[in-house]
């Protein structure tokens, strides 16, 4: 029996070919969140169990999203670069700097991370919108003060800031293409810590170059690690980093505790917490 512990996109994608070669493999544990780096149908067909440490990085990612919104709205990075380069031009920064208060922020996806972000945005007195398959619990929705938008394309032009919080599926892959980006408000801020492949990379770069997107920030790319010629490395007004939003010291402790707990349970023949299963003994959870 073999156990493979992976982190998203590194050191390798768990493809059908690799699964086929691993004759003794029984369990795939993701030390993190998200399973699109694993070929789930192939894992299910092989009778494997796939699990993740659900919820371990939600606070870290939501906090990072708020950070990137503020960095981009306040035009922080050009100001920092001025200091590093020995320059001083306040007007050169201020003409593109805005307050978060009063802006309309929409999240595409309102799962664990999306809900945490909305809760953290409430004290900033924003207009909060969200689009998802399911509506948030009415009491929580009222507490946060967020409004449900059933039609994504109707929500986009209302937003000063758009945050991507939807998982990568065949339905969401490439969903933000040239046509959908064109529906966004001119000068929109976009933050994406979900998955890079949800966006059309060239369309995002072109929209940043034209100014239609005033700032794009995130830590997810496609593919990962991002090649040196990836257009997001060189587009204007971006706040991109390697895939770090879910990787704080606090979060790594939660990862490690979750992985150890599941390994202990597995070798004792016990079930994992039900929310951690992605594939259980060949059946998609």
C-alpha distance (Angstrom), angle and dihedral (degrees) to the residues before:
residue distance angle dihedral
X1 . . .
X2 3.80 . .
X3 3.79 131.4 .
X4 3.81 120.1 -158.3
X5 3.80 117.6 -159.9
X6 3.80 113.2 -163.6
X7 3.78 138.2 179.6
X8 3.81 119.0 -148.7
X9 3.83 110.9 -73.0
X10 3.80 95.7 -16.2
X11 2.95 135.5 127.3
X12 3.80 88.7 -2.9
X13 3.78 145.7 -26.7
X14 3.80 110.6 -100.3
X15 3.79 98.2 -125.8
X16 3.78 130.6 -177.5
X17 3.81 88.2 -105.5
X18 3.81 92.5 55.6
X19 3.81 91.6 45.5
X20 3.81 89.9 51.7
X21 3.82 90.9 53.5
X22 3.83 93.3 49.3
X23 3.80 97.4 79.6
X24 3.82 95.8 171.8
X25 3.80 97.5 41.7
X26 3.81 115.9 126.7
X27 3.81 107.4 155.2
X28 3.81 135.8 40.3
X29 3.81 115.2 -168.7
X30 3.78 120.0 -171.2
X31 3.80 111.1 -150.6
X32 3.77 89.2 -148.1
X33 3.80 141.6 15.4
X34 3.80 130.4 -55.0
X35 3.76 131.2 44.0
X36 3.81 106.1 -147.4
X37 3.83 89.8 107.8
X38 3.82 87.2 67.1
X39 3.81 125.0 68.5
X40 3.80 95.3 -125.1
X41 3.84 98.3 -173.6
X42 3.81 89.1 52.1
X43 3.81 90.9 47.6
X44 3.81 90.8 49.2
X45 3.82 92.2 47.2
X46 3.80 89.1 52.8
X47 3.81 91.0 52.6
X48 3.80 93.5 -115.6
X49 3.78 130.0 152.2
X50 3.82 116.9 -128.2
X51 3.80 121.1 -170.1
X52 3.81 140.3 166.7
X53 3.80 137.1 -160.8
X54 3.79 92.7 -104.1
X55 3.79 115.5 -151.8
X56 3.80 96.2 8.5
X57 3.79 95.9 118.7
X58 3.80 103.3 29.5
X59 3.81 96.7 104.1
X60 3.80 91.9 44.6
X61 3.81 94.3 51.2
X62 3.81 94.7 43.5
X63 3.81 91.5 51.0
X64 3.80 90.0 48.3
X65 3.81 91.2 51.8
X66 3.80 90.6 53.7
X67 3.81 89.1 48.7
X68 3.81 92.4 53.2
X69 3.81 92.9 46.8
X70 3.81 90.0 55.4
X71 3.81 94.1 42.6
X72 3.80 91.4 53.7
X73 3.81 98.7 39.5
X74 3.81 92.6 49.0
X75 3.83 92.2 45.2
X76 3.79 87.2 -126.7
X77 3.81 101.8 159.0
X78 3.84 97.3 60.8
X79 3.81 87.7 50.3
X80 3.79 91.2 52.3
X81 3.79 90.4 47.4
X82 3.82 89.9 52.8
X83 3.79 90.0 57.4
X84 3.80 93.1 47.9
X85 3.80 91.1 48.5
X86 3.82 93.9 47.7
X87 3.82 94.4 -111.7
X88 3.83 132.7 132.2
X89 3.81 119.7 -161.1
X90 3.81 113.5 142.4
X91 3.80 94.2 173.6
X92 3.80 90.0 53.7
X93 3.81 88.7 62.7
X94 3.80 102.2 33.4
X95 3.80 96.5 59.1
X96 3.82 89.1 68.4
X97 3.83 99.5 35.1
X98 3.81 122.4 104.8
X99 3.80 139.4 176.7
X100 3.79 119.0 -112.5
X101 3.81 92.1 -139.3
X102 3.77 112.6 101.0
X103 3.80 95.0 13.5
X104 3.80 122.2 125.9
X105 3.79 111.9 -119.3
X106 3.80 120.6 -171.1
X107 3.78 126.9 -170.8
X108 3.80 120.1 -155.2
X109 3.78 98.2 -146.0
X110 3.81 125.5 21.2
X111 3.78 104.5 -156.9
X112 3.80 123.1 126.2
X113 3.81 95.4 -50.1
X114 3.80 95.9 38.3
X115 3.81 92.0 52.0
X116 3.80 92.3 48.4
X117 3.79 90.3 50.8
X118 3.81 91.9 50.6
X119 3.81 90.2 50.3
X120 3.80 91.0 51.1
X121 3.79 92.0 48.0
X122 3.82 94.9 53.5
X123 3.86 95.4 83.5
X124 3.82 89.4 55.6
X125 3.83 89.8 66.6
X126 3.81 94.6 -124.3
X127 3.77 128.1 157.1
X128 3.80 101.3 -109.4
X129 3.82 124.4 -152.8
X130 3.78 131.4 170.7
X131 3.80 137.6 -172.3
X132 3.79 122.2 -158.4
X133 3.78 141.4 137.1
X134 3.80 89.7 -103.4
X135 3.77 131.6 37.4
X136 3.81 119.5 -117.8
X137 3.80 117.0 -106.9
X138 3.83 104.3 -75.6
X139 3.82 94.3 -124.6
X140 3.81 92.6 51.4
X141 3.80 90.7 43.5
X142 3.81 89.8 54.3
X143 3.81 91.9 45.6
X144 3.81 92.2 52.1
X145 3.79 93.8 39.6
X146 3.80 93.7 -133.2
X147 3.79 124.0 149.6
X148 3.82 122.3 -139.0
X149 3.81 116.0 -126.5
X150 3.79 112.2 -163.3
X151 3.83 93.9 -174.0
X152 3.81 112.8 60.8
X153 3.80 94.3 -165.0
X154 3.81 90.0 52.6
X155 3.82 91.0 51.0
X156 3.80 98.2 49.3
X157 3.84 99.7 69.8
X158 3.83 90.2 50.3
X159 3.81 94.2 59.4
X160 3.79 130.1 93.1
X161 3.81 88.2 -176.1
X162 3.81 127.1 29.6
X163 3.81 122.0 -167.6
X164 3.80 121.8 -167.2
X165 3.80 112.7 -139.4
X166 3.80 102.4 152.6
X167 3.82 123.8 113.8
X168 3.79 121.1 -111.7
X169 3.81 110.5 -101.5
X170 3.78 133.3 149.6
X171 3.81 86.4 -93.2
X172 3.82 95.1 52.7
X173 3.82 98.2 38.1
X174 3.81 107.0 116.3
X175 3.83 91.7 -6.4
X176 3.82 91.5 141.2
X177 3.79 97.8 64.6
X178 3.80 129.6 149.8
X179 3.80 93.0 -78.0
X180 3.81 95.7 50.2
X181 3.80 93.3 44.0
X182 3.82 87.9 53.3
X183 3.83 87.8 61.7
X184 3.80 90.9 61.1
X185 3.79 121.1 96.6
X186 3.82 113.3 -91.8
X187 3.80 107.4 -102.4
X188 3.81 94.5 27.0
X189 3.81 122.2 160.9
X190 3.82 114.0 -134.8
X191 3.82 125.5 -164.6
X192 3.80 121.4 -174.1
X193 3.80 122.4 180.0
X194 3.82 92.1 148.3
X195 3.83 109.4 80.2
X196 3.79 130.9 -37.7
X197 3.80 94.7 -136.9
X198 3.82 90.7 65.1
X199 3.81 85.6 75.6
X200 3.79 129.8 61.1
X201 3.80 97.1 -121.0
X202 3.80 96.2 -152.2
X203 3.81 92.8 46.1
X204 3.82 90.9 52.5
X205 3.81 92.2 49.1
X206 3.80 91.6 48.0
X207 3.82 92.0 48.9
X208 3.81 90.9 50.7
X209 3.81 90.4 49.4
X210 3.81 92.1 50.6
X211 3.81 93.0 45.2
X212 3.80 94.0 -118.7
X213 3.81 85.4 119.1
X214 3.82 104.7 43.3
X215 3.80 92.5 -166.3
X216 3.80 137.0 0.4
X217 3.78 122.9 -164.6
X218 3.77 136.4 173.0
X219 3.77 146.7 111.2
X220 3.80 102.3 -121.8
X221 3.78 124.9 92.4
X222 3.79 138.5 169.8
X223 2.92 116.2 -100.0
X224 3.79 106.8 19.6
X225 2.97 128.2 -117.2
X226 3.81 85.0 40.4
X227 3.82 114.4 -123.8
X228 3.79 117.1 -115.3
X229 3.82 91.3 -110.4
X230 3.83 95.1 52.6
X231 3.84 106.2 136.6
X232 3.81 92.7 -132.6
X233 3.80 90.3 66.7
X234 3.79 91.2 64.5
X235 3.82 106.7 29.3
X236 3.83 117.1 114.0
X237 3.80 124.5 -103.3
X238 3.78 98.3 17.7
X239 3.80 133.4 144.6
X240 3.80 100.4 -162.7
X241 3.80 126.7 155.8
X242 3.80 135.9 169.0
X243 3.83 114.3 -81.9
X244 3.82 96.1 -67.3
X245 3.82 108.2 123.9
X246 3.79 93.9 98.9
X247 3.79 96.1 38.6
X248 3.78 111.2 87.7
X249 3.81 123.8 136.2
X250 3.81 89.5 -107.4
X251 3.78 91.2 50.9
X252 3.80 93.6 46.9
X253 3.80 88.6 56.1
X254 3.82 88.7 53.8
X255 3.84 90.0 48.0
X256 3.80 92.1 50.0
X257 3.80 94.0 46.0
X258 3.81 90.6 48.7
X259 3.81 94.6 48.6
X260 3.81 92.1 46.8
X261 3.80 91.3 48.5
X262 3.81 92.4 51.0
X263 3.80 92.8 46.7
X264 3.82 90.1 50.4
X265 3.80 90.1 49.7
X266 3.81 93.0 45.6
X267 3.80 95.3 52.6
X268 3.81 90.0 46.4
X269 3.81 90.8 51.3
X270 3.81 92.9 -114.6
X271 3.79 127.5 138.9
X272 3.81 123.3 -107.9
X273 3.81 121.7 -121.3
X274 3.80 102.4 -71.4
X275 3.83 94.1 -120.3
X276 3.83 91.0 59.6
X277 3.81 95.4 64.1
X278 3.80 119.9 100.6
X279 3.82 96.8 161.9
X280 3.81 119.7 9.8
X281 3.80 116.4 -163.2
X282 3.78 92.9 -32.7
X283 3.82 97.5 -40.1
X284 3.82 122.2 107.6
X285 3.80 107.5 -120.0
